[in-house]
Amino acid sequence: MPELFTAVAILSGCFKKYAGTDGDPNTLSKAELKKLLQTEFEGLLSKGNDNKEVDRFFEALDQDKNGKVDFVEFSTLVITLGMALNDCPK
């Protein structure tokens, strides 16, 4: 399978893995986003202050301010992190 197709499938699968564990399968709640960040982006959140960091991530991602993060909003996080990694020196 082509790499980009595989990457998109993995992204979608990751979202589905966490979305809906406490409700709507098409969105991430703040608790679901926290679990995703802790598991999939190990080390991204600091240990002592992670609730405030999750609040900031959630607020930034929830662009329509409906209290949920949908797949498009989640993709913003992944793309932003990808851009940051691309800018990192090798």
N, C-alpha and C positions, 0 to 999 in steps of 0.2 A: 504494500500500500504506500502511496506517496507520503512523504513526511508531513507536509502541511495538512493534508486530510487527516492524518493520524493525530496531529496536534489539536485540530479543531474537535475531533471526536473525544480526545482526552479532556479537553476543556469543558465540553458539554457534559461528559460523564462525571467529572468532578463536581460541577454545579448540581447535577441531579442527585449525587451521593449525599449532599448536605441539605439541599432544599427540601422542604416538606416534612422533615423529621418532627416538626412541631406544628404542622398545619399545611399551608398551601404548597403544593409540589412545584410551583412555578416561581417561587420567591424564596429569598433567604430572610429570616428574622435576624435580629441582632445576635441572639444566642447561636443560631446556625452559622452566621458569619464569623463569630468568635471561634467556634469549633473548627471551621474551615481554615481560618488564619493560623490557629495554633498547630493544626495538624499538617497542612499543606505548605505553609510558609514558616516552618520551624525557625525560631530565632527572630522573626519579624517583630513580635510583640515583646516588650520588656516584661519581666516576671512580676514586678511589684505594682505596676501601674497599667496593666493591660486593659482594664475596663474603660479607663479614660481614652486609651488609644483606640479601642474598638468603637467607642462612641464617635471619635473623630473620623475613623474609616467609614463608619456607617453613615454619618452625616454627609460626608463628601460623596459617597456612592449613591445615596438615595436622592437622585437628582430631582425627581418629581415630588419628593417630600411626602410620600404616602405611607411611610413607616415600614417599607419592605424594599429589598434589593432584588430586582429582576435580573434575568440573564444579560440583558444589554448593559445594565448598570454594573454588574459583576465583571463583564468583559472590559470595562473601563479600567478596573483595578489590574487585571492581567496585562492589558496593553501598556499601562503606565509602568508596571514593574518590568515588563519586557524592554521598554524604552530605556529605563534606568540601567538594566543589565547590559544593553547594547552600548551604552555610553561608558561603562566601566572599562578601565584599561585591562588588557589581557595579561 
